Amino acid sequence: MNYRSDTKYIHGGQQDSYHGSLSVPIFQTSTFSFPSGEEGEKRFAGEKEGYIYSRLSNPTVRVLEERIAAAEAGERGLAFASGMAAISAVLMRLTKAGDHILCTNGVYGCTYGLLQLLEEKYQITSSFCEMKTEDQLRQMIQPNTSCLFIETPINPTMTVIDLRMAAKVAHEQNIPVVVDNTFSSPYLQQPLAIGCDIVVHSATKYLCGHGDVVGGLVAGKEDFMINLALTVQKDVGGIMAPFDAWLLLRGMKTLPVRMDRHSKNAHKIVEKLKVHPAVKEVYYPADKDHPERAIVEKQMSQGGGIISFKIEGEKTAVMRVMNQLKLIQIAVSLGDAESLIQHPATMTHSLIPKEEREKMGIDDSLLRLSVGLEDWEDIWQDLQQALQILDSKS
Ligand SMILES: *Cc1c(COP(=O)(O)O)cnc(C)c1O
């Protein structure tokens, strides 16, 4: 059955009835016995379907993999132990020593760290591109560019990249486009449906939604995904545990309703922040003043739950504001029911050299807020009372 979008988050991938169990059972097993030696031989040879060993595949994890494939309009999905395990697996599969990776001007802090590691160990270089125009992209593509790695909206500045444009230019030279879709989730943005090749997720964030799992998911075309499964996933082995897959299956069921609420709450907070005297700038994809508003409208259905903003003052002021918060927790991660705030310059992006960081638009006055599912007026009240501290000296 080809279900409509919201139904896929609840039923996608589930085939067996498992004795009528409504929730997918947790197959907490490392290995699977074969009914005969011949059957074992056939499974190993790939001549017969069937489970062998949980690093290769596990029934609970498999349902989740098919669910992300359905949600992302991909042909196949794969699950990993973390978002970084998923990203590193994809980059390892796509690149070889001496290659080049072209990235957006701003990537998740640990993705940046991974790119440095790849350069150090395998001379795989990377460069950062604004990707605002086709020409800009064409100029930055090198003969050894093996993939484009795109985050959009970019963490934490909320800059948006035109995915159709990037895919068009990359495909002129047969270069695959990888998109880190963590910030939007498939409910707000589906890169594969608009021409990109591979989607990666930190499932830790919106897909889980409850802050109780670290996990990663990948979706893409059959050929690439099978290759990824039979090489990096199997032999490097950064796989997801069955219980984590079960928690993610549970979390994903409510993704559409959660994303609606996150987006609605964020809209309200953006309106308030924009007119607050202590706030210098507000960055939110669906804001009517967002510089790439036209692109946002073309490829995102709503703005999501992440807002970044700059306040009047430097690091000490930012710390004072954060310390004053009561409801909003100071924590990295995002996409949870709880509202979370963090300071990119000293937290998520602290390992990026200051100069590079500032080129990405991350200065000491920037805060990133993951708007939770609480009553938006409580979130605002908390922010407002914390911002008030800036009026007083000391
Ligand atoms: C959190 C995050 C990651 C890393 O995912 P983990 O699950 O923490 O390994 C990658 N990209 C983005 C955009 C993220 O927010």
The ligand as a MOL file (V3000), in Angstrom:
LIG
                    3D

  0  0  0     0  0            999 V3000
M  V30 BEGIN CTAB
M  V30 COUNTS 15 15 0 0 0
M  V30 BEGIN ATOM
M  V30 1 C 23.0470 16.2340 16.4090 0
M  V30 2 C 23.3790 16.4070 14.9890 0
M  V30 3 C 24.2550 15.5370 14.3340 0
M  V30 4 C 24.9730 14.4030 15.0550 0
M  V30 5 O 24.0920 13.4230 15.4810 0
M  V30 6 P 24.3410 12.4750 16.7720 0
M  V30 7 O 23.1030 11.6670 16.8240 0
M  V30 8 O 24.5380 13.3580 17.9410 0
M  V30 9 O 25.5560 11.6710 16.4620 0
M  V30 10 C 24.4900 15.7360 12.9950 0
M  V30 11 N 23.9140 16.7510 12.3230 0
M  V30 12 C 23.0730 17.6150 12.9220 0
M  V30 13 C 22.4730 18.7070 12.1240 0
M  V30 14 C 22.7730 17.4760 14.2710 0
M  V30 15 O 21.9640 18.3510 14.8560 0
M  V30 END ATOM
M  V30 BEGIN BOND
M  V30 1 1 1 2
M  V30 2 1 2 3
M  V30 3 2 2 14
M  V30 4 1 3 4
M  V30 5 2 3 10
M  V30 6 1 4 5
M  V30 7 1 5 6
M  V30 8 2 6 7
M  V30 9 1 6 8
M  V30 10 1 6 9
M  V30 11 1 10 11
M  V30 12 2 11 12
M  V30 13 1 12 13
M  V30 14 1 12 14
M  V30 15 1 14 15
M  V30 END BOND
M  V30 END CTAB
M  END
